[in-house]
Amino acid sequence: MAVLLTAEQMRHTKASNAFQIQHTEKVENKYTIKEASVAADTLKLRKQEEIESLKVFLKDYDMTSITTNELKKVGSRLYNSGLIDGEAFHNFISGLGAFDANGQQAETDVKYNAIALFDEKLEDYLSFIESHPDVKRSQGIPEYIQGMVSANHAINALAYFINSSRSDLSIEERA
């Protein structure tokens, strides 16, 4: 059970509440991928072996029921393979964004829907930017937003590969 801190408590601690996912059942959004070639292109996978290796790695994961610790492993694999950049990786390792009173990441073993989380975090941030145009011009904001968009693309590509019914998933290799 998550404990929500009051504004007064927040002034005296390094703790922060976890992001509250509003639509925990959401599995489709504007980033949803329905074709193998699009999923492969999204993650810059060019060879069948790369896809097969990723599918084997992902066999124990479900992007709609995953913990921050698991998402860190998935994000690390993508980042170390050059499939996502540092800004997108940040979204993977941040998870729900909960921190304890000592500033340590908290609730890292709580299962949640990462597709809904990434989508809602991006939409909330874009709404914030719209209502605070001066922030939009701040240094690093465009890169941060692009990282959130990239993370949404990546999580949906992963969900496609995980949920793909074909075990012989292939892409067309072009010379």
C-alpha positions in Angstrom: 0.0 0.0 0.0 1.4 3.4 -1.0 1.5 6.2 1.6 0.8 9.6 0.1 2.7 12.5 1.8 1.1 15.8 2.6 2.7 19.1 1.5 4.0 19.7 5.0 5.6 16.3 5.2 7.2 16.8 1.8 9.0 19.9 3.1 10.9 17.9 5.7 11.9 14.8 3.8 13.6 13.5 0.6 10.6 11.3 0.0 8.4 11.6 -3.0 5.2 9.8 -3.8 4.9 7.2 -6.6 3.3 8.4 -9.8 -0.4 7.5 -9.6 -1.5 5.7 -12.8 -5.0 6.6 -13.6 -5.8 4.0 -16.2 -4.0 0.9 -15.0 -5.8 -1.3 -17.5 -4.7 0.7 -20.5 -2.7 -1.4 -23.0 -3.1 0.6 -26.2 -2.3 4.2 -26.9 -1.0 6.2 -29.9 2.3 4.4 -29.6 0.9 0.9 -29.8 2.6 -1.2 -32.5 0.8 -3.8 -34.5 3.5 -4.9 -37.0 6.8 -6.7 -36.6 8.6 -4.4 -39.0 7.5 -1.3 -37.1 8.5 -2.9 -33.8 11.9 -3.8 -35.2 12.4 -0.4 -36.8 11.5 1.3 -33.5 14.3 -0.5 -31.7 16.6 -0.3 -34.7 16.8 -4.1 -34.9 18.1 -5.1 -38.3 18.9 -8.8 -38.0 16.7 -11.8 -37.2 19.2 -12.9 -34.6 18.8 -9.6 -32.7 15.0 -10.1 -32.6 15.3 -13.7 -31.5 17.8 -12.7 -28.8 15.5 -9.9 -27.5 12.4 -12.2 -27.6 14.3 -14.8 -25.5 15.4 -12.1 -23.0 11.8 -10.8 -22.8 10.1 -14.2 -22.2 9.7 -13.6 -18.5 8.5 -10.0 -18.7 5.1 -8.5 -19.1 5.0 -4.7 -19.7 1.5 -4.5 -18.2 2.7 -6.1 -15.0 6.3 -5.2 -14.2 8.3 -3.9 -11.3 10.8 -1.0 -11.4 13.6 -3.5 -10.7 12.5 -5.6 -13.7 12.1 -2.5 -15.8 15.7 -1.5 -14.9 16.9 -4.8 -16.2 15.0 -4.4 -19.5 16.1 -0.8 -19.8 19.7 -1.7 -19.2 19.6 -4.4 -21.9 18.2 -1.9 -24.4 20.6 0.9 -23.4 23.7 -1.3 -23.4 22.7 -2.7 -26.8 22.3 0.8 -28.2 18.6 0.4 -28.8 17.6 3.4 -26.6 19.4 6.6 -25.6 20.1 7.9 -22.1 17.0 10.0 -21.9 14.7 7.0 -22.7 16.8 4.8 -20.3 16.1 7.4 -17.6 12.4 6.6 -17.9 13.0 2.9 -17.6 15.1 3.2 -14.4 12.9 5.8 -12.8 9.8 3.5 -12.8 7.1 4.9 -10.5 9.3 7.6 -9.2 8.8 6.9 -5.5 11.6 7.8 -3.0 11.9 7.2 0.7 12.8 9.7 3.4 16.5 9.1 2.7 16.1 9.8 -1.0 16.5 6.1 -2.0 14.2 4.7 -4.7 11.2 3.0 -3.1 8.4 0.7 -4.2 10.8 -1.0 -6.6 9.1 -4.4 -6.3 5.5 -3.1 -6.9 4.0 -4.4 -10.1 2.4 -1.9 -12.4 1.4 -1.3 -16.1 4.5 0.3 -17.7 2.6 1.1 -20.9 0.1 3.1 -19.0 2.8 4.6 -16.8 4.9 5.9 -19.6 1.9 7.2 -21.6 0.4 9.0 -18.6 3.7 10.5 -17.4 4.3 11.9 -20.9 0.7 13.3 -21.2 0.9 14.9 -17.7 4.3 16.5 -18.5 3.0 17.8 -21.9 0.0 19.3 -20.1 2.3 20.9 -17.5 4.5 22.4 -20.3 1.4 23.8 -22.1 0.3 25.6 -18.9 3.8 26.8 -18.2 5.3 28.0 -21.5 8.3 29.5 -19.8 9.4 26.0 -18.8 9.2 24.8 -22.4 12.1 27.0 -23.3 14.3 25.8 -20.5 17.5 24.0 -21.3 17.2 20.3 -21.7 13.4 20.2 -21.8 13.1 19.2 -25.5 15.5 16.4 -24.9 13.6 15.3 -21.8 10.4 15.2 -23.8 12.0 13.3 -26.6 13.3 10.8 -24.1 9.8 10.3 -22.8 8.5 9.8 -26.4 11.3 7.4 -27.2 10.5 5.4 -24.0 6.9 5.2 -25.1 7.9 3.9 -28.5 10.3 1.4 -26.9 7.9 0.0 -24.3 5.3 -0.5 -27.0 7.8 -2.3 -29.3 8.7 -4.5 -26.4 5.0 -5.2 -25.7 4.6 -6.2 -29.3 7.5 -8.7 -29.2 6.3 -10.1 -25.9 2.7 -10.5 -27.1 3.5 -11.7 -30.6 1.8 -15.0 -31.2 4.4 -16.0 -33.8 7.5 -17.6 -32.5 9.2 -17.3 -35.9 8.8 -13.5 -36.0 10.9 -12.1 -38.8 11.7 -8.9 -40.5 12.5 -8.3 -44.1 16.2 -7.6 -44.4 17.1 -5.0 -47.0 20.5 -4.5 -48.6 
